[in-house]
Structure formats: C-alpha cells, structure tokens
Amino acid sequence: MNVPNSAFKAIADPARREILRLLRGGEMTAGDLAQHFDMSKPTMSHHFAVLAEADLITRRRDGQTIWYGLNTTVLQDVLAWVMDLAGADNQGRTK
C-alpha cells in the first residue's frame, strides 16, 4: 500500500489531527471548526488546504459557506498502512 507523503505531513500537526477528530461527528462549516481554535483565519485556511491536498477532507460550498467533511476512504487507507506497519491483523491485534 502506498500512502502519500502529504497524508503524513497533514496528520503530523496536532491542530490538523484535532480538525479530523472534530469532523468524525459529521460535516462542519469552516466557522464552526475555527471556534475550536485560537488561531487566525489565514492559519485555519492553511490547515484546511493541507488536509484537502492530502485528500483527508472534502469541502463543498453552499453559497458563502464552506462545509468540510472527512474523506473516510483515504483515512482508512492511512490507518490500514499504520496497522500493517505495526504488524496488526485486520482486527487490530498485533501479530
């Protein structure tokens, strides 16, 4: 399995991991996500761009609002790669 380096770059940052965690509950707007962080709009936009470039999140525009969601397919690929690296079987048990 070949996981792109952009995915590792994206999940290396704690703020981006927190964005992914927040999106586990479903789609959220950029504003809703930003309320959970003490950072500027440009910094939040940068985090969204890195996650989108790694294809870990989806984004859709509804008028002036941008909605973000998890791209679970790519996230599952990353997790499967990590589990394989750790030597775990399909049930998460270490071999």
MOJOGI-V824343 format. One line per field, one symbol per residue. psi: psi as a letter, one per 40 degrees, with the letter a starting at -180 (. if undefined). burial: I if it has 9 or more other C-alpha atoms within 8 Angstrom, else O. Layout:
# MOJOGI-V824343
psi: ???
burial: ???
This chain:
# MOJOGI-V824343
psi: hhhiddddddedhdddddddddedeiiiidddddeeigiidddddddddddddefeiiiihgbehhhiihgddddddddddddddefiaeeeih.
burial: OOOOOIIOOIIOOOOIIOIIOIIOOOIIIIOOIIOOOOOOOOOIOOIIOIIIOIIIIIIOOOOOOIIIIIIOOIIOIIOOIOIIOOOIIOOOOOO
